[in-house]
């Protein structure tokens, strides 16, 4: 019990931290939709790609909250985090290193300055999302290992309790068998004494007769 309580304290702090990061990631993912929508509606193929990245991040934050509450969907959550992180990194590289070509592919009807501001805003939000996503990924793996260790500790405690119970039951059965043997022995002795007394009286009357 002591080892599991020691594990539970850091895990609860990490769970709280992960909840905060997931909430920040949810806010950033929601905010990242705005620059793409403001650049052009309906968006071009590149705009749809950025919207998909934001939607995957939103979905991964939802799955993260669900995984924290139920301890399920770990593999799904990790897969979404990895795919979203890779997509965000590609988006950052595209917007940061090839700003002009990205602007031409986005085909925004707005002015150059306003379009550049929105593209740089999208790039900044993607960078913040990428940092949050990596943090969530590391914390999720750490918390999952904590859950595994805690589960193994509970299983070990349950097995130890079962072994103690089985030993106690075996000891009680052995004592009951010993008591039953003693009672049987005492009854056998009483029966022998009764038989001796009975046959002894018959022998005496035969001799007297």
Secondary structure, DSSP 8 states (H G I E B T S, - for coil): -HHHHHHHHHHHHHHHHHHHHHHHHHHHHHHHHHHHHHH-SS--HHHHHHHHHHHHHHHHHHHHHHHHHHS--HHHHHHHHHHHHHHHHHHHHHHHH-HHHHHHHHT-SS-HHHHHHHHHHHHHHHHHHHHHHHHHHHHHHHHHHHHHHHHHHHHHHHHHHHHHHHHHHHHHHHHHHHHHHHHHHHHHHHHHHHHHHHHHHHHHHHHH-
